[in-house]
Amino acid sequence: MHWDSETVWAALHLPRLKTDRLIRNGRAPEDRPLAVYAKQANAFVLTGVDARAAALNLRPGMALADARAMYPRIAIADADLEADRRLLIAIADWCDRYTPLVGLDPPDGLMLDITGCAHLFGGEEALRRDITARLGGQGFQACAAVADTVGCAWAVARYGSALRVPSDQMREALLPLPLAALRIAPETVTDLAQVGLKRIADAIDRPRAPLAARFGEDFLRRLD
């Protein structure tokens, strides 16, 4: 993939890939919310939830024991990272219809270089709608955003509401988003929150030297 300033990116996020796979394969009960769990740091935690479980305020990262105590009838399944990876690769192969330049963004995303391709589908917004509609018809919840940088497209697909972000509106689109939208480590997000920095707007105009000293140069690169 090329990374010049004229490149146009479509970020595709599949937030319920883990549960969508089980539902599509007929391995989930139709009458109960579904959650996927795995062992992390000597504890069983949820790693994925379907829409019904999310509506009950269950979320990835929650302890499995807490989720079952709240909703004893919830259906649970072991995580299968390899099956999820194979499915993501299959979806990437399917996306070749839009562009030959499709990159994996595991565990639940893809990046598409759609430079010079969007006009074949009626424009960038029409292409974005077509991807999400077709995937939805196949049983996948999908969110997509288009922007001129990987970082902006990735952030908006996961945390924003804009669908196509023009070059001159990227700053405005990103400022309200949480700092996790910068693709930084979760522990860095936690450390930033402890000093009151939760949104990109909270950090973007602060002096660089203290931020670098406390949170590292990688954080500044993501911020830039």
Secondary structure, 3 states (H helix, E strand, C coil): CCCCCCCCEEEEECCCHHHHHHHHCCCCCCCCCEEEEEEECCEEEEEEECHHHHHCCCCCCCEHHHHHHHCCCCEEEECCHHHHHHHHHHHHHHHHHCCCCEEEECCCEEEEECCCCHHHHCCHHHHHHHHHHHHHHCCCCCEEEEECCHHHHHHHHHHCCCCECCHHHHHHHHCCCEHHHHCCCHHHHHHHHHCCCCEHHHHCCCCHHHHHHHHCHHHHHHHC
